[in-house]
Amino acid sequence: MKKLLLATAATALVAGAASAQDVKLGVLLGFTGPLESITPAMGAGADLAIKEINDSGKFTLGTASAVRGDSTCVDAAAATAAAERLVTADGVVGIVGADCSGVTGAVLQNVARPNGIGMISPSATSPALSTAEDDGLFFRTAPSDARQGEIMADILSEKGIKSVAVTYTNNDYGKGLADSFGAAFAAKGGSVTISAPHEDGKADYSAEVASLASAGGEMLIVAGYVDQGGKGVIQASIDSGAFSTFYLVDGMYGEALIEAIGEPLNGSFGAVPGTDSEGAAKFQEMATAAGFDGTSAFSPESYDAAALILMSMAAANSTASKDWTTKVMDLANAPGEPILPGELGKALELIAAGTDIDYVGATAVELVGAGESAGNYREYEIKDGTISTVGFR
């Protein structure tokens, strides 16, 4: 990262660098829809970073605040309308989100690019977003599913599993992950007996499960959503005896699934983005003190997304997206003074002094390629009705 220059009275007058303004961040997540059980902790993660920035008294561009919008996770038209309101009516100068890949792509193309608004998604993982036209406005603290597919193949191969059936939610996220996994599993000698989509929102998944069961496989890979079709497919599989063990992708991670399914989930396993880093432990402490679950899926990534946006504004001495988005990659990567959760005030001091920082954050942030997480995962299993961490990859 190039050394940052100290702000001067002259540069403080440039567009977007007004003092004492209300610096509004949009928090665009699926507060309703197939991920609504994990979204509250995601929103809380973003709020925690914003509060920490404000409490430090070191953010010279004004007072940061969050304005929430509901992406629904799956309705592109609704997500686009919500994003338009955030930008035009609420005047946000950056967006934490969106969450699910399809709506994130729609918001990027239909709202962010036309209005020149920067976005950092904590959870959109479709590989297609890696090459999407973004005018330099889009980043994500979550890894691409190209990486998740490799992790899945590694875990299953190491367990000696040779054949699996795959069901995926019928959208960009599900299809991208199923394809990524299929290629990685085949490269390791594994076989996918069937890779079939399912629609969310159905009351009965017995027909889908019958097709999956007829194809065979040692277990079922469920690439869906914890509060929607993925849950329904698992229940139908258990009810019919078609499958008894499931691999759960990141969108299937959550206590809500255990509460819904219960004991039959024992023995199932999966992986979700996460690390055993010092920053992860610190974030969990802070989240507990703030009254929410810091281990919930994509909550740490949401903290990191909000923190990166506000620190990038400080580095650019501007709230204009054309300015702050140019600082994200420098702040997120080495070299520089490592910054953990709870140290955002320290980061702002270093930035003001022209000192390099390396934002490590809650997820050991390292942005690669066009600006996405390199990809760390927490492997887990469900045992005795609880989620137990097995290791990290």
C-alpha positions in Angstrom: 0.0 0.0 0.0 1.3 3.4 -0.9 1.8 5.7 2.1 -1.3 7.9 2.7 -0.8 11.6 2.7 -2.0 13.7 5.7 -5.2 15.5 5.0 -4.9 19.2 4.6 -7.4 22.0 4.8 -7.5 22.1 1.0 -8.2 18.5 0.5 -10.9 18.6 3.1 -12.9 20.7 0.8 -13.1 18.1 -2.0 -16.4 16.6 -2.9 -17.5 14.0 -0.5 -15.2 15.0 2.3 -17.5 17.2 4.4 -17.0 17.1 8.2 -19.8 16.6 10.7 -22.1 15.0 8.1 -24.3 12.0 8.6 -22.4 9.2 6.7 -25.1 6.7 5.9 -24.3 3.1 5.0 -26.9 0.9 3.5 -27.2 -2.5 5.1 -29.0 -4.5 2.4 -29.7 -8.1 3.6 -32.5 -10.6 3.5 -34.3 -9.7 6.6 -37.2 -11.7 5.2 -36.8 -14.8 3.0 -34.8 -18.0 3.0 -31.9 -16.7 5.2 -33.9 -14.6 7.6 -32.8 -16.7 10.6 -29.1 -15.7 10.2 -29.6 -12.2 8.9 -30.1 -10.5 12.3 -26.6 -11.5 13.4 -25.3 -10.3 10.1 -26.9 -6.9 10.6 -25.7 -6.8 14.1 -22.1 -7.4 12.9 -22.3 -4.4 10.6 -23.8 -2.3 13.4 -21.0 -3.3 15.7 -18.3 -2.0 13.4 -20.2 1.3 12.8 -20.7 1.8 16.5 -17.0 1.1 17.2 -16.0 3.7 14.5 -18.3 6.3 16.0 -17.3 5.6 19.6 -13.6 6.0 18.7 -14.1 9.7 18.0 -11.5 9.3 15.2 -13.7 9.3 12.2 -13.4 12.9 11.0 -15.9 12.7 8.1 -18.9 12.8 10.4 -21.1 10.3 12.2 -21.7 7.0 10.6 -25.2 5.3 10.7 -26.8 2.3 9.2 -30.0 2.4 7.0 -31.4 -1.1 6.5 -33.0 -2.4 3.3 -34.5 -5.9 2.7 -33.0 -7.7 -0.2 -35.4 -10.8 0.5 -32.3 -12.8 -0.7 -34.2 -14.2 -3.7 -36.4 -11.5 -5.3 -34.2 -9.4 -7.6 -36.9 -6.8 -8.3 -37.5 -6.3 -4.6 -33.8 -6.0 -3.8 -33.3 -3.6 -6.7 -36.2 -1.4 -5.4 -34.8 -1.5 -1.9 -31.4 -0.5 -3.1 -32.8 2.4 -5.1 -34.6 3.7 -2.0 -31.3 3.5 0.0 -29.5 5.5 -2.7 -32.0 8.0 -3.8 -34.2 8.5 -0.8 -31.9 7.8 2.1 -28.7 9.0 0.5 -26.4 6.2 1.4 -22.8 6.5 0.3 -21.9 2.8 0.4 -23.7 -0.5 0.8 -22.9 -3.5 3.0 -24.5 -6.2 0.9 -26.4 -7.5 -0.7 -26.4 -11.0 0.8 -27.5 -13.7 -1.8 -25.7 -13.9 -5.1 -28.6 -13.4 -7.5 -29.9 -10.2 -5.9 -26.4 -8.9 -5.3 -25.7 -9.1 -9.1 -29.0 -7.4 -9.8 -28.2 -4.6 -7.4 -24.7 -4.2 -8.7 -25.8 -3.8 -12.3 -29.1 -1.9 -11.9 -28.3 0.4 -8.9 -24.7 0.5 -7.9 -23.1 1.0 -11.3 -25.6 3.5 -12.6 -25.4 5.5 -9.4 -21.6 5.0 -8.8 -22.2 3.5 -5.3 -19.6 1.1 -3.8 -20.7 -2.3 -2.3 -19.0 -4.8 -0.1 -21.0 -8.0 0.2 -20.4 -10.2 3.3 -22.0 -13.3 1.8 -22.6 -13.3 -2.0 -20.5 -16.3 -3.1 -21.4 -17.0 -6.8 -18.2 -17.5 -8.9 -20.0 -15.4 -11.6 -19.5 -12.3 -9.5 -15.7 -12.7 -9.8 -15.9 -11.6 -13.4 -18.9 -9.3 -13.3 -18.6 -5.8 -14.8 -18.4 -3.6 -11.7 -16.5 -0.4 -12.6 -14.3 -1.1 -9.5 -17.3 -0.7 -7.2 -17.8 -4.2 -5.9 -16.0 -6.3 -3.3 -16.8 -9.2 -1.0 -15.5 -10.3 2.4 -16.9 -13.8 1.6 -15.0 -16.3 -0.6 -16.2 -17.4 -4.0 -17.9 -20.8 -4.3 -15.1 -21.8 -6.6 -13.2 -22.1 -3.3 -16.1 -23.7 -1.4 -16.5 -26.4 -4.0 -12.8 -27.4 -3.5 -13.3 -27.4 0.3 -16.3 -29.7 0.0 -14.5 -32.1 -2.3 -11.5 -32.2 0.1 -13.7 -33.0 3.1 -15.7 -35.7 1.4 -12.7 -37.3 -0.1 -10.9 -37.4 3.2 -13.9 -39.2 4.7 -13.7 -41.8 2.0 -17.0 -40.9 0.4 -17.0 -41.8 -3.3 -20.5 -41.0 -4.6 -23.0 -38.4 -3.7 -26.3 -37.0 -4.9 -26.6 -33.2 -5.1 -29.6 -30.9 -4.8 -29.3 -27.2 -5.2 -31.5 -24.1 -5.0 -32.4 -23.1 -8.5 -30.5 -19.8 -8.7 -27.0 -18.4 -9.4 -25.8 -19.4 -6.0 -27.0 -22.9 -6.0 -26.0 -23.7 -9.6 -22.6 -22.1 -9.3 -21.8 -24.1 -6.2 -23.1 -27.4 -7.5 -21.0 -27.0 -10.7 -17.9 -25.9 -8.7 -18.2 -28.9 -6.3 -18.9 -31.4 -9.2 -15.8 -30.4 -11.0 -13.6 -30.5 -7.8 -15.1 -33.9 -6.7 -14.6 -35.5 -10.1 -10.9 -34.3 -10.1 -10.5 -36.3 -6.8 -12.1 -39.4 -8.3 -15.6 -38.9 -6.8 -18.9 -39.4 -8.6 -22.0 -37.2 -8.6 -24.9 -39.5 -9.2 -27.4 -36.6 -9.9 -27.2 -32.9 -9.6 -30.8 -31.5 -9.6 -32.3 -28.2 -8.7 -35.1 -27.5 -6.3 -37.4 -24.6 -6.1 -37.8 -22.7 -2.8 -41.2 -22.1 -1.2 -42.8 -25.5 -1.9 -44.8 -27.4 0.7 -43.8 -30.8 -0.6 -40.4 -32.1 -1.8 -41.2 -35.8 -2.1 -40.9 -35.8 -5.9 -37.5 -34.2 -5.8 -36.3 -36.6 -3.1 -37.6 -39.6 -5.1 -35.5 -38.6 -8.1 -32.4 -38.1 -5.9 -32.9 -41.4 -4.2 -33.3 -43.3 -7.4 -29.9 -42.0 -8.6 -28.3 -43.3 -5.5 -25.2 -42.0 -3.6 -23.7 -42.5 -0.2 -25.2 -39.2 1.1 -27.0 -36.1 -0.1 -25.3 -32.7 -0.6 -27.7 -29.9 0.1 -26.8 -26.6 -1.5 -29.7 -24.6 -0.5 -31.1 -22.2 2.2 -31.5 -23.0 5.8 -35.0 -21.5 6.1 -36.4 -22.7 2.8 -36.1 -25.5 0.2 -32.9 -27.0 1.6 -34.7 -27.6 4.9 -37.7 -29.1 3.1 -35.6 -31.5 1.0 -33.8 -32.7 4.2 -37.1 -33.3 6.0 -38.6 -35.1 3.0 -35.5 -37.3 2.8 -35.7 -38.2 6.4 -39.4 -38.9 6.3 -39.0 -41.2 3.3 -35.8 -42.8 4.5 -34.1 -41.8 1.2 -31.0 -40.3 2.9 -29.9 -40.2 6.5 -26.6 -38.1 6.2 -26.3 -34.7 4.7 -23.5 -32.3 3.7 -24.6 -28.8 4.5 -23.1 -25.9 2.5 -22.7 -22.4 3.9 -26.3 -21.4 3.1 -27.5 -24.3 5.2 -25.7 -23.4 8.4 -27.7 -22.3 11.4 -29.3 -23.3 14.7 -32.7 -22.9 13.0 -32.1 -26.0 11.0 -31.3 -28.1 14.1 -34.4 -26.7 15.8 -36.5 -27.6 12.8 -35.1 -31.1 12.1 -33.8 -32.3 15.4 -32.0 -35.6 16.2 -32.0 -36.9 12.6 -29.4 -34.3 11.7 -26.8 -35.9 14.0 -23.9 -37.2 11.9 -24.4 -34.6 9.2 -21.5 -32.2 8.6 -20.4 -29.2 6.5 -18.3 -26.1 6.4 -18.9 -22.4 6.6 -16.5 -19.4 6.1 -14.5 -18.9 9.3 -11.1 -18.9 10.9 -9.5 -19.8 14.2 -7.6 -16.5 14.1 -7.1 -14.1 17.0 -9.4 -11.6 15.2 -12.2 -14.2 15.1 -11.9 -14.9 18.8 -11.9 -11.1 19.6 -15.0 -10.6 17.4 -16.9 -13.4 19.2 -16.1 -11.7 22.5 -17.3 -8.4 21.3 -20.5 -9.9 19.8 -21.3 -11.7 23.0 -20.9 -8.5 24.9 -23.2 -6.8 22.4 -25.8 -9.6 22.8 -25.6 -11.6 19.5 -24.0 -14.8 18.3 -20.7 -14.0 16.7 -20.3 -17.5 15.3 -23.5 -17.1 13.2 -22.8 -17.5 9.5 -21.5 -14.3 7.8 -21.8 -12.1 10.9 -18.0 -11.7 11.1 -17.9 -10.9 7.4 -20.5 -8.3 7.9 -18.4 -6.6 10.6 -15.5 -6.6 8.2 -17.5 -5.2 5.3 -18.7 -2.2 7.3 -15.3 -1.6 8.8 -13.6 -1.7 5.4 -16.0 0.8 3.9 -15.6 3.4 6.7 -11.8 3.0 7.0 -11.6 3.3 3.2 -13.5 6.6 3.4 -11.1 7.8 6.0 -8.1 6.8 3.8 -9.6 8.6 0.9 -10.8 11.6 3.1 -14.0 11.3 1.1 -17.3 9.5 1.3 -17.6 9.5 -2.5 -17.5 5.9 -3.8 -15.2 6.8 -6.7 -12.7 7.7 -4.0 -13.1 5.3 -1.2 -13.3 2.2 -3.4 -9.8 2.8 -4.6 -8.5 2.3 -1.0 -10.2 -1.1 -0.2 -7.6 -3.4 -1.6 -4.7 -1.5 0.0 -6.2 -1.5 3.5 -7.3 -5.1 3.4 -3.9 -6.6 2.5 -0.3 -6.5 3.7 2.0 -4.8 4.2 1.0 -2.7 7.2 0.2 -2.6 10.9 -2.3 -5.5 11.6 -5.7 -4.4 12.7 -8.1 -6.6 14.6 -11.7 -6.1 15.8 -11.7 -3.6 18.6 -8.9 -1.7 17.0 -10.7 0.4 14.5 -9.9 3.6 16.4 -6.3 2.7 16.2 -6.6 2.1 12.5 -8.1 5.5 12.0 -5.2 7.1 13.9 -2.7 5.3 11.7 -4.5 6.2 8.5 -4.5 9.9 9.6 -0.8 9.7 10.3 -0.1 8.2 6.8 0.9 4.8 8.2 0.1 1.6 6.3 -2.4 -0.8 7.9 -3.2 -4.4 7.1 -6.9 -4.9 8.1 -7.0 -8.5 9.4 -10.4 -8.1 11.0 -12.7 -10.8 12.2 -12.1 -13.2 9.2 -8.4 -12.8 8.6 -9.2 -10.6 5.6 -7.2 -11.1 2.5 -8.7 -9.8 -0.7 -7.6 -11.4 -4.0 -8.5 -11.1 -7.7 -11.1 -8.5 -8.3 -11.6 -8.0 -4.5 -13.0 -11.1 -2.9 -11.9 -13.1 0.2 -9.2 -15.7 -0.4 -11.3 -18.2 1.5 -10.9 -19.7 5.0 -13.5 -22.2 6.2 -14.6 -23.7 9.5 -15.4 -27.4 9.3 -18.1 -28.7 11.6 -20.3 -31.6 12.4 -23.7 -32.0 14.1 -23.5 -34.2 17.2 -25.9 -34.6 20.1 -28.0 -31.8 18.6 -25.2 -29.2 18.6 -22.8 -27.8 16.0 -19.3 -28.8 16.9 -16.2 -27.4 15.2 -13.9 -30.0 13.7 -11.2 -27.9 12.3 -10.3 -25.1 9.9 -9.2 -25.0 6.3 
